[in-house]
Amino acid sequence: MKTLKIFLIMLVPFILFSCSEKTMDEINKERNNALTMDANNMLPEAELKTAFETIGIDIAWYATVYVEQSAGTWAQSATADKRVGQNDASLFNNNWNGLYIVLNVCKEILDKTAPEGSEPDNFGVRGVAQVLTAYNLAMLTDMWGNVPWSEALKGAENMQPKYDSQQDIYAEIFALLDDAVVNLGKSTVSFSRVDYIYGGDTDAWIKAAHSLKARYAMRLSNVDTDASSKALASIADGFASNDDNFLFNAYESTATGENPWYQFLADRTHLSVGKTLFDLMNDRNDPRMAVYFTQIDGAYAPAPNGTATESQGGLYSTSLITENGATAAAPLMTYHELKFIEAEAKFRTGSSSWQTSLQEAIEANFLFHGAEGAADYFTNEVAPKLTTGNELNEILTQKYIALYEHEAIEVYNDYRRTEIPTMHNPNNVTKGFVNRFPYALSEVSSNPSNVPSVDVFVDKVWWAK
C-alpha cells in the first residue's frame, strides 16, 4: 500500500505537466493566420487583388495619361504627362511585385486543385484560377514584354529566374484559357459563396474565358495573320450582352473599401480630362460628355495634354464617372469591348456586317454608362465618318471613346498596336511615347544578369512591332 501511494505521488506531477503542455500548445496556436487553407477560401484574395491592384491603380492611372484620355495635372501624373522619369526602375516596382503576388496565390490554388493535389475534384475553382492566371500574366507581359514565368514563383529554389519571350508567354495564356473552359465545364463543387465576380456561375466564367481569348487574339494582329479569324471564333462563345460583363462589383462605401479610382480622385486629384479625348467627343457631338465629365463654372474645361498647369482640382474638368463611382464595379472586360473587337475583326476579314457590330458596341457602351441617344449618335455622327479608308480609324476611335477611364489599360494596348487615334501631347515628339514599362527595381537589383535592357521611349514589346 505504501508503494502504491509513492507511485501515485510521483505520477500526479507528470500528468499535470503533460496536461499543461497540451493546454499551452493549444493556447499558443495562431488561429487567425491559418497555416493551410483550402482553394475556395483563397479565391477571394485572387479576385480582389486582380480587381484592385492589377487593373485599379498605377498601371491604369499611368495608361490613361499616356493615351491622353486624361491629362496628368499633379505630382507623379504630371511628370508622366511631361515624360519625366518614365525610364526609372522604381516607377512600377510595386505593380511588378503585386502581379507576381497574385500569380502566386493563383499558383497555390492550382497546386491544390491539380490531379495530384489535395482537391483534385475542385474543377470550378481551378478553372477560375486559370482564367485569373491568364489575365494577370497577360497584364505582366503586355506592360513589360519578356518576363520570368517558366522558372518563376519557385521561391528560394530559384531566386534568379530566366526571362521567357512574350511569344511563349502568349502561348501559355491561350493554353490556360482553353484548360479553364474544360475545367469549368466539369465543375460540381459549389463556390458561389467565395466568388465575388460571377457568384459561382461557371457558364459566365466560360463566356469570360472565350471573351478574353478574343481580346488576346486581336492583341496579336501585327504578328499573327490569323488574329482576326481567331478572335471571331472565340467571340461566338463569349459575352452575349451587358449582363455577362466581367466585373468585380464588391466595393463598399468605406475608407478602405471604395473603388481605387474614386479614392485616387478624392485623395489626390492627379488627373483631369484630357483635351485629346474631349476634342474627339466634342467634334462628334457625343452625348456621353454629360455622363463622362464635370464642368467648371458651367462649361467643360479639358486640360491640354502635356502642357497643363499643375492643379489639384478647380481648374480643369475631371471624371464624372469616377466622382460618382465610390462603389462602381471594376470592369475586367466588358461586352462593349468584345463588340468593338468583333467590329474590327470583321472589317479586317472583309465581313459585310462589321458596321452592325460597331453600332451594337456603341449602343452597349451607352447603356453601360446610362447615356441616351446611341442610335441617333451612330446615324448622325459615326456613320458619315465610315468612309473608304477611314473605317478602321473610326472603329478604333469609337473604342477609344467608349473605354474612357476605367478601361484605359486596353486603350493603351490598342494604341501601341495600331497608333489610333492620333495623339497630341507635344512631349511625344520631343521625348517620345512611352511604349512599355521599365523593369522593376527589385528585378534590376536581385536578378541583374537576366533583366533585359530597354528604353521605354524606343523599344516596343513583341506584339506591338
N, C-alpha and C positions, 0 to 999 in steps of 0.2 A: 504494500500500500504506500509506503514511504517512497519507493522507487517511482511509482505512478505519479505522485504529487510533484516530484522533482522534474519528471518528464513534461508534465503539463505546464509547469512554471517556465520551463525553457522554450516550450512550443508557442506560448501566447505572444511573446515579443516578435517571434518570426512571422506569425500570422498577421499581427498588427502592421509589421513593417511591409509585408507583401501587399496587404490591402491598401496601405498608404501609398506605395509606389504606383499601383494601378490607378488609384484615385488621382494622383498627381499627373500621371500620363494623360488622363482624360481631360483634366483641367487645363493642361498646357497645350492642348490641340488648338490650332488656328482654324476656327470653324467658318470664318468669313472670307478665307482665302484658300479655297479647296486646292489640294494637290492634283486632283484629277477632275475632269468634267466631261459629261457626255457631249456628243456632237451637237445635239439640238440646242443645248444651253450655250454653245459657243457661237451659234449663228447670229444672234442679235448684235454681237460685237462686230462681226464681219460686215453686216449690213450697215450699221451706224457709222463705222469708220469709212466705208465706201462713200456714203452719202455726205458725211461731214468733211472728212479730211481729203478724200480723193477729188471730189467734184465741187466742194463747197467753199474752199478757202483759197490759198495763194495761187494755185495753178489757174483757177478760173479768174481771179482778180487781175492777174497779170495778162492773161489771154485777152480779156475784154479791152484792155488798154492797147495791146499790140495790134489788134484788128480794128481799133478806133470806134468800136461801139460805145466805148466810154473814153473820156479823157482823164488822165491822172492829174488831179489838181491839188494834191497834198502829199508830202512825205515820200514814202517809197513808190507810190503810184505816180507821183510827179517825176521822179527820177527815171522810172520806166518809160514814161511818155517822152522824156528827153533823151532816152537811150544811154543813160549814165549808169555804169557799174553792172551792166547786164551780163558780162562775162565772169562775174565774181562767183567763185565756187561756194560761197556761203549763202548765196541768194535763195536757192531752193533746197538747201540741205535738209530741212525738216520735212519737206514733202517727199524727198527721196527716201528718207528713213521711214516715214509714215507708210509709204506704199509697201515697203518690204515688211513692215509690221503686220499690215492687214493681209498680205500674201502669206505670211507665216501662220496667222490664225486660220486662213483657209486651208493651208497645208495640214495643219493638225486635224481639222475636220476630215480632210480626205484620207489621212492616215488611219483615223478611227473607223471610217466607213469603207475602207478598202476590203477586198475579199479576205485578206489575212489579218484585218484589224479587229477591234473589239465589237464593232457594229456593222457587220457585213451586209445586213438586210436593210440598212437605213438609206435606201436609194434616193429618196426625195431630197434629203438634206445634202447628200453627196452631189446630186445634180445642181442644187443651188450653189454650193461651194465651188463647183466647176465654173458656173456662169460668173460668179464674183471673181474667181481667179482670172478668168479670161479678161474680164472688164478691167481689173486693176493692172494686169500685166500689159494690156493694150495701152493704158494710160502711161505706164512707165516707159515703154518703148516709143510711143508716139512723141513724148516730150524730150526724151534723151537719146533715142536711136539705139545703138548696141548697148545692151545691159547684161549684168550677170543673171543667169537663170538656171541653166542645167547644173551648175555647181553651187547655186545659191541656197540659202536657208538651211545650211548644214551646221551652223554654229561653229564651235571650236574645231570641228572636223576639217573645215576648210575656211580659213579666215581671208583668203585672197582668191576668190572665185574668178574664173575666166569670164570674159565678155562674149555673149552669144550675138550673132548677127541678127539684125532686125528681121531679115527674111526668114531665118529659122524660128524666131520667136513668133512671127505671124502664123507659121505652120502649126505651132503649138496652140495658139489661140483658137484656130479653127477646129483643131482636134478636141480641145477642151469643150467647146460648144457642141460639137457632134456627140461626144460622150454624155454631156449633160442631158441632151434630148432623150437619149436612150435610157438613162437612169431615172429621169423624171417620169418617163413612161412606165417604169416598173414600180413606182412608189406605192407602198401600202401602209407605211408608218406615218401617222399624222404629225405635222409640225406647225399647225396653224397658230398655236399659242406663241411661238417664238419667231414667226415670220412677220416683220414689220412692213414688208413691201406688198406681198400678194396674199397674206393670210393663209399660207399653205396651199394655195391653188396651183397645182402642178401644171395644169393646162396653160395658165397665164405665164408661168415661168418658161414653158416650152415656146410660147409665142415670143417672149423676150429674147430667148436664145437665138431663134431664127432671125429676129429683127437685128440683133447685134451682128450676126453673120453678114447681113446685108450691108450694115454700116462699114464693117471692116473689109468686105469685098470691094466696095466702092472706094475705100481709102487707097486701094492699090491700083487705081485707074491708070496711073502713069507707068506702072511696072508689070501689069497683067492685062493683056489684050482681051481677056475674057471676063474682066472685072464686072462689067455691066450685066452680062448674062448671069453670072453667079449671084449678083445682088438680086436680080429679078427672081431667080429660083428660090431664094430664101424669103423674099417678101411675100410670096404666095402663102407661106405658113406663119407669117408674122402678125403684127398688130392689125386688127380689123376696124378699130375705132378708138376714140379718146378713152373709152372705158378700159382699154388694155394698156394704157400708158405705164411705163416702168418708172414708178415714183416712190420715193421714201416720204411717207406722209405721217411722221410721228413727232414732229417738232412741237414744242409746248411754249406757252406764254410765261416763261420763267427766265431769269437772268442767265441761266446756263443751258436752257433748253430750246432757245429760239433758233430760227434759221440763221446760218452764219452770214449770209449776205445782209440780212437785216441788222445783225449785230455790228457788222463792219461799217454800215452806213450810220447807225445810231451812235456808235462809239468813236469812229474816226473820220467819217465823211471824206474819204480819199478820192472818190470817183464822182465825176459829173457826166452828163450826157455828152457824147462825142458829136462834133459837128458833121463828121463824115456820115454817120448813121442818120442824124437828123435831116441833113440835106436830101438824102435818098428818099426818106419818107415824106418830107415836105414837098419835094418835086412831084410826088405821086399822090398828093392829097390823101395820105394814108390816115384813115380814121383811128388807127391804133395809137396814134400820138397821144390821144386823150387818155389812154389807159397805160401808156408807157412812161410819160414824162411829167414832172412837176412844172409849174410855171413860177416865174419871178415877176412880181408886180403885174400879173395878168397876162404875161406873154412868155413864150418859150425862149430860153436863153442857153443854147448849146455852147459848150466850151471848145475852142479851136484846138484840135489835136496837135500836141507837141509844143504849143506856144502859149498855153493858157496861163493866166495869172494864178498863182497859188492861193487857194482859199478853202477853208473848211465849212463851206455852206454859205448860202445867201447871195452868191454872185452868179452861179450857173444853175441850170435845171439839173435835177437828179432823177433817179429812177422811181417812178410811182409804183412800179411792180414791187420793188424792194421796200419802199416806205410803208406799203400796206401788207408786207409779207412776213410778219413776225413768225407765223406758223405755216408759211407757204410750203408746199411739198417741193422736195428737191427732185428735178427731173433727171433720171439717169439716161433715159431715152424716151422720146415721145412719138406718138402716131404721126404728128405732122412732120417730124424729121424723116420718118420712114417714107411718107408720101413724096417728100422732096427728093429723096434718094430714088424713088421709083420714077419720078418725072425725069430726072437726069439720066437714069439708066435707059429708060425707054427712048429718050431723044438720041442717046449715043448709039442705040441699036436700031434706030430707024422705025420704031413703033409709032403708028399714027395717033395713039391715044395719050401721048405724053402731056398734051395740054389739059386733058381731063384730070390726070394725076396732079398736075400743078395746081389747078383750081381746087381740087379736093384738099391738097396740102394747105393752101391758104385758108380755106373755109375751116379746116380743123384747127388751125392756129388762132383764127379769130374766136372760135368757140372756146379754146383753151384759155384765152385771156379775157373772155367775157366782152369782146368787142362786137359791134354790129356793122352790117353793110358789106359783108365779104363779097356777095355776088356782084353788086354794083362796082365795087373796087376792082374786081377782076375784069369785068366788062369794059369799064371806062379808063382804067389806068394801066392794067397789066397787059391785056390782050393787044392793045395798039403797039406795045413795045416788043412783041414777039415776031419781029421782022426777020427776014432771012439774014443769017449771020449774027444775029443778036440773041438768038433763042437761049443758048446756054448761059450767056451773061445775065439774062433776066431771070432764068430759073435760079441761079445761084445768088443773085441779088435779093430775090424774094426770100430765099432760105436765110440769107444773112439778116434780113429784117426780122423774120419770124423767130429766129433763135436768139433774140436780144436777151441779154444779160445772163440768166441762169443756165443757158446752154452755150455760153461763149466759147467753151473749150472746143466744141465741134466747129464753130465758126473759124477758130484759129487753125484747126486741122484742114478745113476746106480751103482756106485762103492759101495755106502753104502748098496745097495740092494743085490749086487752079489759078491762084493770083486774081481771083474775082471776089468782090468788086475792087475798083481802083482805090488805093489808099492815098491819103493826102498829108500825112504827118511829114513835115519837111526834114525831120531827122532821119527818115528812111533813106534820104538821098545823101545827106552829109555824113551819117554814121552807119546806117544800114538797118534793114529789117531784122528782127530777132527770129531767126529760122528754127531755133531749138533752144533747149535749156542747157546751161553749163553743168558739168558733172559736179556732184556734191562734194563738199569739203571733207566729209567723213570718208569718202572713197579715195579722194586725192591723197589723204593722209595715211590711210590704212592699206590701200591696195594700189599704190602708185604704178607698179610695173604693168598693170592691166588696163588702167584707165586711158581711154583714147584721148588724144589731144585735139580739141575742137575750138573753133572761133564761132560763136553763135551768130555773128553777122555775115559769115561766109559759108560755113558748112551746113548742108541740109541733111535731114535724115533720108534713109534709103528710098522710101516711097514718095518723097517729095521731089526727087531729082528729075 
